[in-house]
Amino acid sequence: MEQLTIAGKTYRSRLIVGTGKYKDFAETRQAIDASGAEMVTVAIRRTNIGQDPNQPNLLDALPPSQFTILPNTAGCYTADEAVRTLRLARELLDGHALVKLEVLGDPTTLFPNMPETLKAAEVLVKEGFQVMVYCADDPIQAKMLEEIGCAAVMPLASLIGSGMGILNPWNLRLIIDNAKVPVIVDAGVGTASDAAIAMELGCDGVLMNTAIAHAGNPVLMASAMNKAVQAGREAFLAGRMPRKLYSADPSSPTTGLIGKN
Amino acid sequence: MELHINGETRQFPDRDAAFTVAALVAELGLAGKRIAVERNGDIVPRSQHGETALAGGDRIEIVVAVGGG
């Protein structure tokens, strides 16, 4: 299957997965292996001073030598907080420049604050970051982010962690049709068919966390998502048949039926 | 010396030699761990931990990667 290229690096998998909300690091690793994802998101947080410094570290379970680590700015509500967090991430990951920018608008919806997102993107691109950016499903602002120099635009399909699926396929199509950088649907996918629908729309990839981590069986759902993303991509490339709203079209021959004469 | 580390105020005994970021990281048991350090809002690159001296009242952030989406 053709590969996904983001910021000059190619990936076989079009599924990007988060690492939050799992029971433990072993389950995280098993689910990510089943998902086939090569790129995984992580959050940046204060270390617990005074607690056992030898407790396991996420990056031991997911070594940067095996996965592309995508540090995020989850929990940031201003451009300044997001930029500061990603500078720390770059230091933490030895100069790694590929990041996920998200600047949130409010804690109830976790909807992006687009003015702050645009501001942060400008600063980060100038500082040499390769920015994959969580954004509203607004084709105009997605284009602005592309023009700033973001490496990928990542519109939400529905609210983060909601599992509500693809609520506005029309807006996503407008973004996809206009974009010259990869479009990754980020947030809202609930189950495998949602991921397939996103890919059938022509998205370059899907990013998800809760749909896998909060599934009844996260490892099995990760495997389902792996297949759904591949199936959706192949269906998009194959091109679906036209919809016939008011007439059927038999698949079997209409001639040679027995007993007709 | 009083330092504000990850939002907590902590006292460290006065010492003859400079108290560096590297010494602080070691004292916290974090030497060799995957961490990043910020001092008063600016990144302290790992290569400079040994030569960056701390001053009383410094605001230090020490971060790690955790699970997130």
Chai-1 contact restraints between the chains, C-beta under 6 A:
chainA,res_idxA,chainB,res_idxB,connection_type,confidence,min_distance_angstrom,max_distance_angstrom,comment,restraint_id
A,G18,B,G69,contact,1.0,0.0,6.0,A-B,restraint_1
A,T19,B,G67,contact,1.0,0.0,6.0,A-B,restraint_2
A,G20,B,G67,contact,1.0,0.0,6.0,A-B,restraint_3
A,G20,B,G68,contact,1.0,0.0,6.0,A-B,restraint_4
A,G20,B,G69,contact,1.0,0.0,6.0,A-B,restraint_5
A,T41,B,G69,contact,1.0,0.0,6.0,A-B,restraint_6
A,V42,B,A65,contact,1.0,0.0,6.0,A-B,restraint_7
A,V42,B,G68,contact,1.0,0.0,6.0,A-B,restraint_8
A,A43,B,V66,contact,1.0,0.0,6.0,A-B,restraint_9
A,A43,B,G68,contact,1.0,0.0,6.0,A-B,restraint_10
A,I44,B,V63,contact,1.0,0.0,6.0,A-B,restraint_11
A,R45,B,V66,contact,1.0,0.0,6.0,A-B,restraint_12
A,R46,B,N6,contact,1.0,0.0,6.0,A-B,restraint_13
A,R46,B,V63,contact,1.0,0.0,6.0,A-B,restraint_14
A,T47,B,I62,contact,1.0,0.0,6.0,A-B,restraint_15
A,T47,B,V64,contact,1.0,0.0,6.0,A-B,restraint_16
A,I49,B,I5,contact,1.0,0.0,6.0,A-B,restraint_17
A,I49,B,N6,contact,1.0,0.0,6.0,A-B,restraint_18
A,P53,B,G29,contact,1.0,0.0,6.0,A-B,restraint_19
A,P53,B,L30,contact,1.0,0.0,6.0,A-B,restraint_20
A,N57,B,R34,contact,1.0,0.0,6.0,A-B,restraint_21
A,L58,B,A65,contact,1.0,0.0,6.0,A-B,restraint_22
A,L58,B,V66,contact,1.0,0.0,6.0,A-B,restraint_23
A,L58,B,G67,contact,1.0,0.0,6.0,A-B,restraint_24
A,L59,B,R34,contact,1.0,0.0,6.0,A-B,restraint_25
A,L59,B,A65,contact,1.0,0.0,6.0,A-B,restraint_26
A,N72,B,G68,contact,1.0,0.0,6.0,A-B,restraint_27
A,A74,B,G68,contact,1.0,0.0,6.0,A-B,restraint_28
A,R87,B,I43,contact,1.0,0.0,6.0,A-B,restraint_29
A,L88,B,A36,contact,1.0,0.0,6.0,A-B,restraint_30
A,L88,B,E38,contact,1.0,0.0,6.0,A-B,restraint_31
A,L88,B,V63,contact,1.0,0.0,6.0,A-B,restraint_32
A,E91,B,A36,contact,1.0,0.0,6.0,A-B,restraint_33
A,E91,B,I43,contact,1.0,0.0,6.0,A-B,restraint_34
A,L92,B,A36,contact,1.0,0.0,6.0,A-B,restraint_35
A,N209,B,G69,contact,1.0,0.0,6.0,A-B,restraint_36
